[in-house]
Amino acid sequence: MNRLTRIDASALTQVGNEWWRGAAIYQIYPRSFRDSNGDGIGDLPGITERLDYVAKLGVDAIWISPFFTSPMADFGYDVADYCGVDPIFGTLADFDALITRAHELGIRVTIDQVYSHTSDQHAWFEQSRASRDNAKADWYVWADAKPDGSPPTNWQSVFGGPAWTWDARRCQYYLHNFLSSQPQLNCHNPAVQEALLGVARFWLDRGVDGFRIDALNFAMHDPQLRDNPPAQPDGKPRTRPFDFQQQLFNQSHADIPRFIERIRALTDSYDGIFTVAEVGGKDAEREMKLFTSGEARLNSAYGFDFLYAQQLTPAVVAQALGQWPDARDIGWPSWAFENHDAPRALSRWCTPDQREAFARMKVALLASLRGNIIVYQGEELGLTQVDIPFEQLQDPEAIANWPLTLARDGARTPLPWQAQSEQGGFTACATPWLPLGEENMAKAVDRQDADPASLLNLTRELLALRSKVPALRNGTCEVVLADEARLVLRRRSGAEPVLAVFNLSAAEVAWPEGLTTSGTAIIAVNGAEPGRLSAFGAVLIRESN
């Protein structure tokens, strides 16, 4: 299959159709990475300008969050044209230039695909809502009102309120699992599936190397339109009507895997394409395994085990890893501690005085996990959550649910490139789309790049180590110990075992009884060493045979 640009295999650390197995992937949120034209919003040329920085970090691939044509009600996850670049981000030519430069540097490029919904400004929806008998009338989920005029079901939107909105053009309700401006595609319809596969083909032909498929378990609903049953109390606060239900019928239909198999058949007709599903919700573990089982479905799944965890404990890590054993019929996981939808980890998992040491231990742990690892832009700098005042909020979820919000804006703030620049070198504009935050400005790239002991340079060192040591990249993983403070993982590939030993507490703890101290330490963090686990200490040991 011809593609616009091809990867030079000699530039890659691992080649072949499974380049992604154990890969390190860098997530770029384009609005906040780098602004090249001075309008206060990051763009595709800004990404291209700084790909040398990404290459130096040592990742295998980037994942670019949506840059498609959109009214930006949900900042690109409301797509108005799947095959267009929104003017605020640039042009298709800018994207082609980005792909070319990334491939020159040996970086694979993956992009978001949003198959569960579109914007209400998409041409498909504009035609669908025009009448009940046009060619796209059944491309979205429409239903008549109940006899009393109320919505067809009790389903609730993730962002608050009913998941149905009345449309006077058709005198029907349409379904939206998120914003009312994000109508739900009817992926039961074969024509819709064909159109979405055509979108994937468009980007594959332009040279992309993979897709992160957003909210995939929302792709199909129950055609019988049965009400969701109430959720049983679990002791957690319920901040949205969505939390009061078991999401049995508005999502997670049993036919989704059949659509996934069509996606995989398409991507397998190209060379070395990576697919990963985003799967959230209370049934995520089962669905992630379902979506990745066997050789005919997706390569990996991306869950929320760490993204909303209030603490990082040995038990949390052990439980997450335990869900993905190295077994024949179990898929391959992808892990992230941070992303654009979750508060920054350093603001969730430790106190301000612990952040420097905790961040160093955290990146050592991420680099030691079995699976793909995803580094969210700024995580390598130790960025923290920025407190955005209500009048400066941009995120519709945050505005709707203030003050009990997911606080996504605070994790989407622009990347600081220059510590002494007025806007951190992110933009020449006086007012970037979100404030950078004073604490984060002090962690700018130029300052850390020049400091051999910085978190940025430690991240580079750890990613290089992961790439070179087969046991860390794609070896098996055994949880040797997970107690209140200590976590010990044994990674093994062939005859080369590596022990990864961590202290997740703020006090020095005893070295685990019976654990070797005679192997070779290949990296140590925060003063740890074989036989000693300092506060937030970490040490990776190549075991003697």
KOLTOR-347631 format. One record per residue (C-alpha): residue in one letter; x, y, z. Coordinates in steps of 0.001 Angstrom, whole numbers, plus 500000, padded with zeros to 6 digits. Example, Ala and Ser with C-alpha at 12.3 -4.5 7.8 and 13.67 -1.06 7.14 Angstrom:
# KOLTOR-347631
@type A, px 512300, py 495500, pz 507800
@type S, px 513670, py 498940, pz 507140
This chain:
# KOLTOR-347631
@type M, px 500000, py 500000, pz 500000
@type N, px 501495, py 503350, pz 498963
@type R, px 501571, py 506057, pz 501594
@type L, px 502558, py 509692, pz 501401
@type T, px 505750, py 509237, pz 503422
@type R, px 507504, py 506201, pz 504765
@type I, px 509544, py 505605, pz 507878
@type D, px 513269, py 505032, pz 507434
@type A, px 513561, py 501786, pz 509392
@type S, px 517248, py 502426, pz 510135
@type A, px 516242, py 505435, pz 512219
@type L, px 514063, py 503410, pz 514569
@type T, px 515033, py 501653, pz 517780
@type Q, px 512719, py 498771, pz 516944
@type V, px 511400, py 497895, pz 513513
@type G, px 508720, py 495626, pz 512172
@type N, px 504969, py 495465, pz 512390
@type E, px 505082, py 495303, pz 516199
@type W, px 507268, py 498379, pz 516719
@type W, px 504623, py 499514, pz 519215
@type R, px 505038, py 496613, pz 521667
@type G, px 506618, py 498235, pz 524709
@type A, px 506883, py 501603, pz 522981
@type A, px 507118, py 504961, pz 524702
@type I, px 504565, py 507377, pz 523233
@type Y, px 504497, py 511145, pz 523817
@type Q, px 501050, py 512732, pz 523888
@type I, px 500849, py 516178, pz 522324
@type Y, px 497851, py 518384, pz 523069
@type P, px 498220, py 520705, pz 520064
@type R, px 496493, py 523764, pz 521551
@type S, px 499146, py 523862, pz 524261
@type F, px 502367, py 522531, pz 522752
@type R, px 503756, py 525445, pz 520744
@type D, px 502160, py 528469, pz 519045
@type S, px 503987, py 529352, pz 515814
@type N, px 501845, py 532253, pz 514572
@type G, px 501251, py 534337, pz 517698
@type D, px 497507, py 533841, pz 518130
@type G, px 497858, py 532302, pz 521594
@type I, px 496899, py 528788, pz 520463
@type G, px 499309, py 525969, pz 519639
@type D, px 499332, py 524617, pz 516086
@type L, px 500781, py 521983, pz 513766
@type P, px 503753, py 524079, pz 512567
@type G, px 504567, py 524651, pz 516239
@type I, px 504720, py 520893, pz 516764
@type T, px 506950, py 520463, pz 513716
@type E, px 509301, py 523199, pz 514955
@type R, px 509872, py 521303, pz 518208
@type L, px 510027, py 517702, pz 517017
@type D, px 513790, py 517714, pz 517648
@type Y, px 512943, py 518100, pz 521351
@type V, px 510599, py 515114, pz 521172
@type A, px 513195, py 513025, pz 519350
@type K, px 515805, py 513873, pz 521997
@type L, px 513381, py 512686, pz 524653
@type G, px 513751, py 509197, pz 523169
@type V, px 510143, py 508224, pz 522496
@type D, px 509086, py 505895, pz 519698
@type A, px 505968, py 507772, pz 518661
@type I, px 503788, py 510777, pz 519282
@type W, px 500034, py 510807, pz 519760
@type I, px 498463, py 514076, pz 518615
@type S, px 495119, py 514965, pz 520141
@type P, px 492433, py 516208, pz 517685
@type F, px 493367, py 518939, pz 515224
@type F, px 490407, py 518363, pz 512888
@type T, px 487919, py 520977, pz 511714
@type S, px 485707, py 521719, pz 514711
@type P, px 483653, py 524459, pz 516373
@type M, px 485744, py 523586, pz 519466
@type A, px 482832, py 523131, pz 521841
@type D, px 484861, py 520221, pz 523240
@type F, px 488200, py 521374, pz 521816
@type G, px 488357, py 519099, pz 518824
@type Y, px 486533, py 516060, pz 520138
@type D, px 483499, py 517532, pz 518387
@type V, px 484563, py 516906, pz 514788
@type A, px 482932, py 518856, pz 511950
@type D, px 485191, py 517422, pz 509208
@type Y, px 487180, py 514254, pz 509872
@type C, px 489460, py 514871, pz 506887
@type G, px 490150, py 518550, pz 507431
@type V, px 492555, py 520497, pz 509637
@type D, px 490972, py 523289, pz 511639
@type P, px 492414, py 526659, pz 510557
@type I, px 493552, py 527455, pz 514095
@type F, px 495956, py 524507, pz 513803
@type G, px 497037, py 525056, pz 510192
@type T, px 496431, py 523155, pz 506963
@type L, px 496691, py 519661, pz 505520
@type A, px 500021, py 520750, pz 504044
@type D, px 501187, py 521583, pz 507575
@type F, px 500179, py 518103, pz 508698
@type D, px 502026, py 516525, pz 505781
@type A, px 505132, py 518517, pz 506730
@type L, px 504796, py 517310, pz 510315
@type I, px 504569, py 513672, pz 509194
@type T, px 507608, py 514077, pz 506930
@type R, px 509748, py 515645, pz 509649
@type A, px 508670, py 513138, pz 512296
@type H, px 509534, py 510218, pz 510036
@type E, px 512907, py 511784, pz 509228
@type L, px 513593, py 511769, pz 512969
@type G, px 512416, py 508166, pz 513350
@type I, px 509247, py 509150, pz 515216
@type R, px 505986, py 507375, pz 514419
@type V, px 502836, py 509512, pz 514341
@type T, px 499514, py 508396, pz 515830
@type I, px 496401, py 510518, pz 515880
@type D, px 493020, py 510518, pz 517570
@type Q, px 489965, py 509113, pz 515853
@type V, px 486525, py 509928, pz 517284
@type Y, px 484056, py 507340, pz 516034
@type S, px 481289, py 507568, pz 518619
@type H, px 480042, py 511077, pz 517824
@type T, px 480554, py 514177, pz 515685
@type S, px 479854, py 517863, pz 516023
@type D, px 476321, py 519013, pz 515315
@type Q, px 477975, py 521166, pz 512627
@type H, px 479211, py 518107, pz 510706
@type A, px 477638, py 517885, pz 507240
@type W, px 476451, py 514375, pz 508035
@type F, px 474376, py 515594, pz 510974
@type E, px 473072, py 518641, pz 509134
@type Q, px 471680, py 516307, pz 506475
@type S, px 470465, py 513720, pz 509004
@type R, px 468423, py 516234, pz 510969
@type A, px 466815, py 517723, pz 507847
@type S, px 464215, py 514965, pz 507456
@type R, px 463364, py 511401, pz 508394
@type D, px 463805, py 510034, pz 504873
@type N, px 467044, py 511467, pz 503496
@type A, px 470129, py 509361, pz 502673
@type K, px 471700, py 510012, pz 506090
@type A, px 468528, py 509982, pz 508152
@type D, px 469716, py 506893, pz 510025
@type W, px 473367, py 507951, pz 510457
@type Y, px 472667, py 509238, pz 513976
@type V, px 470545, py 507916, pz 516835
@type W, px 467048, py 509369, pz 516587
@type A, px 463956, py 508360, pz 518542
@type D, px 460415, py 509573, pz 519110
@type A, px 459348, py 511156, pz 522349
@type K, px 457393, py 509173, pz 524902
@type P, px 453635, py 509892, pz 524895
@type D, px 454152, py 512594, pz 527526
@type G, px 456862, py 514301, pz 525433
@type S, px 459745, py 513190, pz 527627
@type P, px 462962, py 511652, pz 526235
@type P, px 462896, py 508071, pz 524911
@type T, px 465010, py 506683, pz 527787
@type N, px 466423, py 507737, pz 531131
@type W, px 470016, py 507786, pz 529812
@type Q, px 472210, py 510574, pz 531146
@type S, px 475057, py 512493, pz 529508
@type V, px 478621, py 512201, pz 530841
@type F, px 478774, py 515993, pz 531014
@type G, px 475495, py 516370, pz 532890
@type G, px 471780, py 516274, pz 532120
@type P, px 469751, py 513970, pz 529862
@type A, px 471517, py 512255, pz 526958
@type W, px 468693, py 513289, pz 524612
@type T, px 467994, py 516641, pz 522952
@type W, px 464804, py 517539, pz 521107
@type D, px 465163, py 518604, pz 517478
@type A, px 462200, py 520455, pz 515991
@type R, px 463269, py 519763, pz 512392
@type R, px 462568, py 516046, pz 512720
@type C, px 460277, py 516284, pz 515734
@type Q, px 462449, py 513662, pz 517386
@type Y, px 465107, py 513405, pz 520033
@type Y, px 468740, py 512682, pz 519152
@type L, px 471198, py 510915, pz 521430
@type H, px 474399, py 512489, pz 522745
@type N, px 476475, py 510783, pz 525418
@type F, px 478544, py 513933, pz 525903
@type L, px 477624, py 517524, pz 524975
@type S, px 474321, py 518198, pz 523240
@type S, px 476461, py 519537, pz 520364
@type Q, px 478052, py 516074, pz 520016
@type P, px 475308, py 513898, pz 518467
@type Q, px 475834, py 510158, pz 518649
@type L, px 476689, py 508351, pz 515420
@type N, px 474658, py 505234, pz 514691
@type C, px 477551, py 502822, pz 514281
@type H, px 475087, py 499946, pz 513884
@type N, px 474538, py 501332, pz 510389
@type P, px 476946, py 499679, pz 507870
@type A, px 477072, py 502913, pz 505856
@type V, px 478353, py 504794, pz 508909
@type Q, px 481012, py 502161, pz 509472
@type E, px 482085, py 502432, pz 505833
@type A, px 482341, py 506208, pz 506132
@type L, px 484470, py 505953, pz 509283
@type L, px 486723, py 503364, pz 507679
@type G, px 487098, py 505803, pz 504801
@type V, px 488263, py 508433, pz 507284
@type A, px 490861, py 506033, pz 508678
@type R, px 492021, py 505206, pz 505152
@type F, px 492406, py 508923, pz 504376
@type W, px 494862, py 509423, pz 507245
@type L, px 496673, py 506139, pz 506671
@type D, px 497293, py 507208, pz 503098
@type R, px 498795, py 510444, pz 504416
@type G, px 501333, py 508434, pz 506398
@type V, px 500029, py 508121, pz 509946
@type D, px 501286, py 505123, pz 511904
@type G, px 498360, py 504502, pz 514207
@type F, px 495180, py 505599, pz 515899
@type R, px 494049, py 506203, pz 519440
@type I, px 490296, py 505622, pz 519194
@type D, px 488383, py 507866, pz 521557
@type A, px 485506, py 506610, pz 523734
@type L, px 485215, py 503399, pz 521722
@type N, px 482865, py 501707, pz 524181
@type F, px 480333, py 504457, pz 523442
@type A, px 480246, py 503580, pz 519730
@type M, px 476984, py 501584, pz 519854
@type H, px 473807, py 501802, pz 521893
@type D, px 470962, py 499390, pz 522639
@type P, px 468547, py 499639, pz 519685
@type Q, px 465698, py 498532, pz 521963
@type L, px 466172, py 501757, pz 523946
@type R, px 465879, py 500133, pz 527345
@type D, px 466308, py 502282, pz 530448
@type N, px 469533, py 502023, pz 532440
@type P, px 469042, py 500596, pz 535936
@type P, px 470130, py 502645, pz 538966
@type A, px 473672, py 502230, pz 540238
@type Q, px 474187, py 500814, pz 543703
@type P, px 475794, py 503222, pz 546202
@type D, px 479562, py 502728, pz 546393
@type G, px 480446, py 505358, pz 548965
@type K, px 481859, py 507751, pz 546362
@type P, px 480381, py 511222, pz 545825
@type R, px 478067, py 511507, pz 542841
@type T, px 478626, py 514817, pz 541090
@type R, px 476731, py 514024, pz 537859
@type P, px 473382, py 512370, pz 537056
@type F, px 475450, py 509981, pz 534901
@type D, px 476928, py 508509, pz 538095
@type F, px 473501, py 507415, pz 539353
@type Q, px 473082, py 504767, pz 536644
@type Q, px 474606, py 501522, pz 535473
@type Q, px 475559, py 502271, pz 531874
@type L, px 474190, py 499034, pz 530406
@type F, px 472237, py 500266, pz 527399
@type N, px 473524, py 503668, pz 526265
@type Q, px 476962, py 502157, pz 525491
@type S, px 478977, py 498907, pz 525348
@type H, px 476799, py 497034, pz 522862
@type A, px 477884, py 493492, pz 522032
@type D, px 478334, py 494338, pz 518326
@type I, px 481212, py 496770, pz 518907
@type P, px 483882, py 494043, pz 518523
@type R, px 482587, py 493293, pz 515015
@type F, px 483233, py 496906, pz 514029
@type I, px 486652, py 496690, pz 515681
@type E, px 487487, py 493701, pz 513503
@type R, px 486710, py 495788, pz 510437
@type I, px 489062, py 498511, pz 511698
@type R, px 491806, py 495936, pz 512287
@type A, px 491345, py 494393, pz 508835
@type L, px 491871, py 497844, pz 507332
@type T, px 494934, py 498730, pz 509407
@type D, px 496478, py 495321, pz 508701
@type S, px 496390, py 496141, pz 504985
@type Y, px 499067, py 498764, pz 505763
@type D, px 502470, py 498160, pz 507315
@type G, px 503107, py 498531, pz 511044
@type I, px 499940, py 500346, pz 512125
@type F, px 499202, py 500633, pz 515848
@type T, px 495667, py 500833, pz 517259
@type V, px 494759, py 501586, pz 520863
@type A, px 491286, py 502021, pz 522326
@type E, px 490387, py 504477, pz 525040
@type V, px 487992, py 502638, pz 527351
@type G, px 486583, py 504161, pz 530511
@type G, px 483797, py 503294, pz 532883
@type K, px 483010, py 500724, pz 535535
@type D, px 483319, py 497775, pz 533140
@type A, px 486562, py 498968, pz 531544
@type E, px 488726, py 495935, pz 532328
@type R, px 486359, py 493486, pz 530632
@type E, px 485849, py 495745, pz 527638
@type M, px 489546, py 496481, pz 527166
@type K, px 490281, py 492757, pz 527052
@type L, px 487341, py 492154, pz 524731
@type F, px 488486, py 494872, pz 522341
@type T, px 492066, py 493510, pz 522187
@type S, px 491546, py 489748, pz 522304
@type G, px 493089, py 487571, pz 519611
@type E, px 494772, py 488735, pz 516415
@type A, px 491751, py 490310, pz 514726
@type R, px 491018, py 493197, pz 517100
@type L, px 492963, py 496203, pz 518352
@type N, px 496603, py 496065, pz 519408
@type S, px 496132, py 497670, pz 522800
@type A, px 493740, py 499385, pz 525200
@type Y, px 494205, py 502502, pz 527260
@type G, px 492451, py 502585, pz 530595
@type F, px 492038, py 504891, pz 533561
@type D, px 493684, py 502822, pz 536313
@type F, px 496093, py 505629, pz 537194
@type L, px 494517, py 508722, pz 535642
@type Y, px 491929, py 509267, pz 538361
@type A, px 493628, py 507391, pz 541207
@type Q, px 493886, py 509664, pz 544235
@type Q, px 497035, py 507897, pz 545443
@type L, px 499828, py 505945, pz 543816
@type T, px 500346, py 502903, pz 546014
@type P, px 502000, py 499513, pz 545486
@type A, px 498541, py 497928, pz 545630
@type V, px 497209, py 500188, pz 542857
@type V, px 500149, py 499296, pz 540600
@type A, px 499988, py 495578, pz 541402
@type Q, px 496254, py 495449, pz 540732
@type A, px 496605, py 497228, pz 537385
@type L, px 499453, py 494997, pz 536217
@type G, px 497654, py 491908, pz 537480
@type Q, px 494781, py 492560, pz 535077
@type W, px 497143, py 492065, pz 532121
@type P, px 499152, py 488863, pz 532645
@type D, px 501484, py 487612, pz 529954
@type A, px 498954, py 485058, pz 528695
@type R, px 498052, py 483840, pz 525224
@type D, px 494551, py 485290, pz 525000
@type I, px 495158, py 488526, pz 526923
@type G, px 495811, py 491743, pz 524995
@type W, px 498594, py 494269, pz 525414
@type P, px 498078, py 497225, pz 527790
@type S, px 498964, py 500902, pz 527461
@type W, px 499588, py 502952, pz 530602
@type A, px 499465, py 506646, pz 531392
@type F, px 499830, py 508485, pz 534680
@type E, px 498645, py 511767, pz 533116
@type N, px 496676, py 513023, pz 530122
@type H, px 494532, py 515934, pz 528933
@type D, px 491443, py 514673, pz 530792
@type A, px 492901, py 514126, pz 534280
@type P, px 494515, py 516375, pz 536904
@type R, px 498323, py 516403, pz 536865
@type A, px 499677, py 513457, pz 538845
@type L, px 502033, py 515486, pz 541034
@type S, px 499056, py 517509, pz 542242
@type R, px 497116, py 514330, pz 543094
@type W, px 499744, py 512001, pz 544493
@type C, px 502074, py 513988, pz 546737
@type T, px 502423, py 517168, pz 548757
@type P, px 504180, py 520217, pz 547280
@type D, px 507360, py 519628, pz 549278
@type Q, px 507581, py 516048, pz 547950
@type R, px 507076, py 516787, pz 544271
@type E, px 510686, py 516852, pz 543097
@type A, px 511592, py 513487, pz 544614
@type F, px 508219, py 511921, pz 543832
@type A, px 508424, py 512939, pz 540160
@type R, px 511781, py 511180, pz 539800
@type M, px 510488, py 507981, pz 541354
@type K, px 507297, py 508209, pz 539280
@type V, px 509074, py 508343, pz 535927
@type A, px 511299, py 505423, pz 536933
@type L, px 508164, py 503428, pz 537731
@type L, px 506459, py 504361, pz 534464
@type A, px 509538, py 503279, pz 532514
@type S, px 509465, py 499904, pz 534298
@type L, px 505870, py 498893, pz 533505
@type R, px 505050, py 496069, pz 531125
@type G, px 503070, py 497504, pz 528238
@type N, px 503229, py 500694, pz 526226
@type I, px 503842, py 503830, pz 528251
@type I, px 502406, py 507235, pz 527402
@type V, px 504098, py 510419, pz 528569
@type Y, px 501795, py 513448, pz 528508
@type Q, px 503463, py 516663, pz 527383
@type G, px 504992, py 518462, pz 530362
@type E, px 505088, py 515331, pz 532493
@type E, px 508793, py 515100, pz 531701
@type L, px 509176, py 518584, pz 533232
@type G, px 507194, py 517819, pz 536382
@type L, px 504371, py 520226, pz 535555
@type T, px 501638, py 520553, pz 538157
@type Q, px 497948, py 521388, pz 537971
@type V, px 497298, py 525083, pz 537368
@type D, px 494411, py 526592, pz 539344
@type I, px 492265, py 528267, pz 536679
@type P, px 489794, py 530830, pz 538021
@type F, px 486193, py 530376, pz 536934
@type E, px 486224, py 533411, pz 534628
@type Q, px 489146, py 531929, pz 532650
@type L, px 487797, py 528381, pz 532317
@type Q, px 487480, py 527029, pz 528776
@type D, px 486413, py 523412, pz 529339
@type P, px 482624, py 522936, pz 529058
@type E, px 482693, py 520109, pz 531618
@type A, px 484447, py 522328, pz 534147
@type I, px 482024, py 525193, pz 533600
@type A, px 478957, py 522939, pz 533832
@type N, px 480078, py 521126, pz 536988
@type W, px 481865, py 523918, pz 538841
@type P, px 483319, py 523599, pz 541457
@type L, px 483143, py 519751, pz 541513
@type T, px 484898, py 519367, pz 538189
@type L, px 487397, py 517083, pz 536482
@type A, px 489598, py 520219, pz 536261
@type R, px 490766, py 519418, pz 532747
@type D, px 491815, py 522997, pz 531969
@type G, px 494429, py 522895, pz 534723
@type A, px 496163, py 519965, pz 532997
@type R, px 495924, py 521512, pz 529515
@type T, px 497953, py 524649, pz 530160
@type P, px 500645, py 525600, pz 527632
@type L, px 504098, py 524026, pz 527722
@type P, px 506809, py 526390, pz 529049
@type W, px 509818, py 526446, pz 526724
@type Q, px 511782, py 529421, pz 528097
@type A, px 511846, py 530347, pz 531756
@type Q, px 512606, py 534037, pz 531227
@type S, px 510177, py 534628, pz 528361
@type E, px 506962, py 536491, pz 529186
@type Q, px 504766, py 533610, pz 528043
@type G, px 507305, py 530869, pz 528585
@type G, px 508317, py 530835, pz 524926
@type F, px 505001, py 529167, pz 524081
@type T, px 503651, py 532143, pz 522136
@type A, px 504375, py 535708, pz 521140
@type C, px 500783, py 536551, pz 522014
@type A, px 500170, py 538609, pz 525132
@type T, px 497372, py 536293, pz 526261
@type P, px 497694, py 532552, pz 525602
@type W, px 494463, py 530576, pz 525532
@type L, px 495141, py 529361, pz 529093
@type P, px 497613, py 530755, pz 531643
@type L, px 500870, py 528815, pz 532002
@type G, px 501051, py 529033, pz 535801
@type E, px 503907, py 530634, pz 537743
@type E, px 505131, py 527359, pz 539271
@type N, px 505310, py 525683, pz 535879
@type M, px 507158, py 528598, pz 534270
@type A, px 510095, py 527853, pz 536580
@type K, px 510257, py 524308, pz 535118
@type A, px 510759, py 525431, pz 531526
@type V, px 512517, py 523267, pz 528962
@type D, px 515540, py 525547, pz 528518
@type R, px 516278, py 525564, pz 532252
@type Q, px 515992, py 521788, pz 532619
@type D, px 517823, py 521018, pz 529389
@type A, px 520894, py 522764, pz 530769
@type D, px 520746, py 520943, pz 534126
@type P, px 522179, py 517386, pz 534010
@type A, px 520300, py 516532, pz 537220
@type S, px 516883, py 517724, pz 535994
@type L, px 513765, py 515609, pz 535711
@type L, px 513842, py 516158, pz 531949
@type N, px 517305, py 514622, pz 531637
@type L, px 516401, py 511775, pz 533981
@type T, px 513363, py 511035, pz 531792
@type R, px 515599, py 510923, pz 528725
@type E, px 517965, py 508549, pz 530512
@type L, px 515166, py 506233, pz 531621
@type L, px 513501, py 506112, pz 528203
@type A, px 516853, py 505307, pz 526592
@type L, px 517357, py 502531, pz 529126
@type R, px 513884, py 501124, pz 528465
@type S, px 514600, py 501123, pz 524742
@type K, px 517938, py 499302, pz 525118
@type V, px 517031, py 496698, pz 527762
@type P, px 514708, py 494011, pz 526319
@type A, px 513432, py 493005, pz 529764
@type L, px 512095, py 496532, pz 530323
@type R, px 510777, py 497057, pz 526821
@type N, px 508721, py 493924, pz 526329
@type G, px 509702, py 491315, pz 528897
@type T, px 507393, py 489520, pz 531279
@type C, px 506482, py 491163, pz 534565
@type E, px 506158, py 489540, pz 537979
@type V, px 505019, py 491489, pz 541037
@type V, px 507460, py 490161, pz 543638
@type L, px 506291, py 492427, pz 546471
@type A, px 503590, py 495034, pz 546959
@type D, px 503161, py 496091, pz 550569
@type E, px 502225, py 499401, pz 552144
@type A, px 505292, py 501255, pz 550822
@type R, px 507432, py 498896, pz 548742
@type L, px 506924, py 497635, pz 545220
@type V, px 509229, py 495112, pz 543544
@type L, px 508802, py 494076, pz 539909
@type R, px 510842, py 491437, pz 538111
@type R, px 511039, py 492064, pz 534369
@type R, px 512478, py 489219, pz 532322
@type S, px 513384, py 488655, pz 528689
@type G, px 515255, py 485450, pz 527997
@type A, px 518077, py 485105, pz 530498
@type E, px 518196, py 488788, pz 531394
@type P, px 516078, py 489555, pz 534478
@type V, px 515826, py 493071, pz 535865
@type L, px 514549, py 493884, pz 539348
@type A, px 512756, py 497211, pz 539672
@type V, px 512559, py 498187, pz 543336
@type F, px 510533, py 501192, pz 544540
@type N, px 509697, py 502968, pz 547757
@type L, px 506443, py 504847, pz 547220
@type S, px 506569, py 506501, pz 550644
@type A, px 508137, py 509681, pz 551994
@type A, px 510269, py 507836, pz 554585
@type E, px 513179, py 505454, pz 554170
@type V, px 512123, py 501797, pz 554437
@type A, px 513959, py 498546, pz 554919
@type W, px 515285, py 496688, pz 551911
@type P, px 512940, py 493731, pz 551230
@type E, px 514087, py 490655, pz 553107
@type G, px 515744, py 488063, pz 550894
@type L, px 515945, py 490398, pz 547872
@type T, px 519302, py 490427, pz 546126
@type T, px 521778, py 493230, pz 546680
@type S, px 524514, py 491692, pz 544549
@type G, px 523273, py 492536, pz 541073
@type T, px 524381, py 495493, pz 538998
@type A, px 522426, py 498695, pz 539542
@type I, px 521676, py 500103, pz 536096
@type I, px 519955, py 503228, pz 537395
@type A, px 519131, py 504617, pz 540849
@type V, px 516885, py 507494, pz 541892
@type N, px 516770, py 509718, pz 544990
@type G, px 519790, py 508116, pz 546674
@type A, px 518521, py 504535, pz 546554
@type E, px 520966, py 501685, pz 545985
@type P, px 520927, py 497888, pz 546323
@type G, px 520304, py 497292, pz 550025
@type R, px 518890, py 500774, pz 550701
@type L, px 515507, py 502258, pz 549872
@type S, px 515531, py 505971, pz 550613
@type A, px 512373, py 508107, pz 550611
@type F, px 510782, py 507814, pz 547164
@type G, px 513783, py 505750, pz 546180
@type A, px 513980, py 503582, pz 543089
@type V, px 516692, py 501290, pz 541818
@type L, px 516788, py 498991, pz 538798
@type I, px 519091, py 496010, pz 539190
@type R, px 520310, py 493575, pz 536563
@type E, px 520167, py 490309, pz 538474
@type S, px 523104, py 487919, pz 538442
@type N, px 522386, py 484535, pz 536874
